[in-house]
């Protein structure tokens, strides 16, 4: 597998990367078949805005431009999905968004409130995704307004060299056996690592919160709209476990800071909860480190973290051309290429059933059989958490509560009470 990935610019604002080749010629005919075509041979510049690493390398985008010589693609990557969300809702329906905008699963339901402001995908693409992936992007009028990119089945990424130095198993099978159990067991191992090394094993406390919450079917609201966030014993138990045991075993409160990116290379921590898309983040920010590996295991069974969509604002200047590019980028062939580039695990049925995925390995991660491992992890997922339009704000506020405990600005009970007050004020 190609382990080359976008090496993230460590900034808190959007990092710009554009392919600025203006090519002349004729586009191929047809649309909506995954072959990446436009309906006009007029020169057009298409802008696409994503975040983190979707696996959309300059080389991949160049393939589309080679097939459609009248198209120039400019790709902007935000440092993290929160930046993208703020920009999206500030501009949706008003103008100023990219021709194609990526939306992350935790705030996708929020975007679906405004499905009338998004262009409808062609009928020809319907039915190629996992049922639940497509259903989430289909509004009450039956309009499909999101092109599914990846899903996020999780294993555990770890530094084999650091585990060995701590006296822990370092081979994949041994690590899988080590972590086979519940979250208490995972944190027991973290205690062992800290006792042996004096360092935290986990990258961030909030990644543990994310992992636990993603295994709860109803977290903050129920399908009838009832808010259960502050009265949900599962949420309170998750918070207490994280603040009591994950906080002292974590290098950071959250992810996506400059120091967090740098720490993937400097050994500040030794393990991460690892959806497929995290593979590209790690290899892109620690390209010279040889110790990273991935184990086919996850606390308490299985969990899905992340997975995104591409949307086309209906008031964009190049809607038809943007729909054609979004179609091409999310077709099975390109989903497999994105997986090779960044570990973004496919959501397309044809891609999921392919031998190319099943046999995929990753040289950077000690030649791990990542296709097999992540396929196993996908099969282990038994819960799809309910996420309504308010999910993001409740969850973000709970993450902030963990941050306050990590930083020592509030004790765990006070920070919980602060969160409760915030939820009641929403």
Secondary structure, 3 states (H helix, E strand, C coil): CCCCCCCCCCCCCCEEEECCCCCCCCECCCCCCCCCCCCCCCCEEEEEEEECCCCCCHHHHHHHHHHECCEEEEEEEECCHHHHHHHHHHHCCCCCCCCEEEEEHHHHHHHHCCHHHECCCCHHHCCCECHHHHHHCECCCCCECCEECEECEEEEEEEHHHHHHCCCCCCHHHHHHHCCCCHHHHHHHHHHHHHHHCCCCEEEHHHHHHHHHCCCCCCCECCCCCECHHHCHHHHHHHHHHHHHHHHHEEECCCCCHHHHHHHHHCCCCEEEEECCHHHHHHHHCCCCCCEEEECCCCCCCCECCCEEEECECCCCCHHHHHHHHHHHCCHHHHHHHHHHHCCEECEHHHHCCHHHHCCCECCCCCECHHHHHHHHHHCCCCCCCCCCCHHHHHHHHHHHHHHHHHCCCCHHHHHHHHHHHHHHC
